[in-house]
Amino acid sequence: MPLAAAWLIWRAKWRQAAIVMLATMAVDLDHLLATPIFEPDRCSIGFHPLHRLPALAVYPLLLAHPLTRWVGAGLCIHMALDGLDCVVMRLG
């Protein structure tokens, strides 16, 4: 998804945008703070520190400034996909 967003939105600088947005996957390092680190039925949203409401409120704000726009886009895409995963997990 970050690659598609970079290509569609920032075509002139899609490579740089994609690299920055892919780097935002490092937000998942907060999973290392959980015990157990991996639990297949656990929803990341609301559980891990960088997946909680205070952080989720900041990520869209990063979209407003040109210097943080790609970071904000990467984090928003990441959280949207994690949220979708939670919904699918609950349905299945």
C-alpha positions in Angstrom: 0.0 0.0 0.0 2.7 2.6 0.7 4.3 1.9 -2.7 0.9 2.4 -4.4 0.2 5.6 -2.4 3.7 6.9 -3.3 3.2 6.2 -6.9 -0.3 7.6 -7.1 0.1 10.7 -5.0 3.8 11.7 -5.3 4.7 10.3 -8.6 7.6 12.8 -9.2 9.2 11.7 -5.9 7.6 8.3 -5.5 10.8 6.5 -4.6 11.7 8.9 -1.7 8.1 8.8 -0.5 8.0 5.1 -0.7 11.2 4.7 1.3 10.0 7.0 4.0 6.6 5.4 4.2 8.1 1.9 4.3 10.4 3.0 7.1 7.3 3.9 9.2 6.8 0.1 9.6 9.4 0.5 12.4 6.4 1.6 14.4 5.8 -2.2 14.9 8.9 -2.3 17.1 6.5 -1.6 20.0 5.2 -5.1 19.6 8.5 -6.2 21.3 7.2 -4.7 24.5 4.3 -7.1 24.7 4.2 -10.4 26.5 4.0 -12.6 24.6 5.5 -10.7 21.7 3.2 -12.5 19.2 -0.3 -13.5 19.9 -2.2 -14.4 16.8 -5.7 -13.3 18.0 -4.5 -10.0 19.5 -5.6 -6.7 17.8 -2.7 -4.2 17.6 -4.9 -1.2 17.7 -5.4 0.0 21.3 -2.9 -2.6 22.7 0.6 -1.6 21.7 1.9 1.9 22.8 2.3 3.3 19.3 -1.1 1.9 18.3 -3.1 3.6 21.1 -5.4 6.6 20.8 -2.9 9.3 21.8 -0.5 8.2 19.0 -3.3 7.6 16.6 -4.5 11.2 17.1 -1.0 12.5 16.2 -0.5 10.6 13.0 -3.1 12.4 10.8 -1.7 15.7 12.1 1.7 14.8 10.5 -0.1 15.0 7.1 -0.5 18.8 7.5 3.2 19.7 7.2 5.2 19.1 4.1 8.3 17.9 6.1 6.3 15.2 7.9 3.7 14.4 5.2 5.2 11.1 4.0 5.7 9.9 7.6 2.1 10.8 8.4 0.9 9.0 5.3 2.9 5.9 6.1 1.7 5.8 9.7 -2.0 6.4 8.7 -1.8 3.7 6.1 -0.2 1.3 8.6 -2.8 2.0 11.2 -5.7 1.7 8.7 -4.4 -1.7 7.6 -3.9 -2.8 11.3 -7.5 -1.7 12.0 -8.7 -3.6 9.0 -6.9 -6.7 10.2 -8.7 -6.3 13.6 -12.1 -6.1 11.8 -11.4 -9.1 9.6 -10.1 -11.1 12.7 -13.3 -10.4 14.6 -15.5 -11.4 11.7 -13.6 -14.6 11.0 
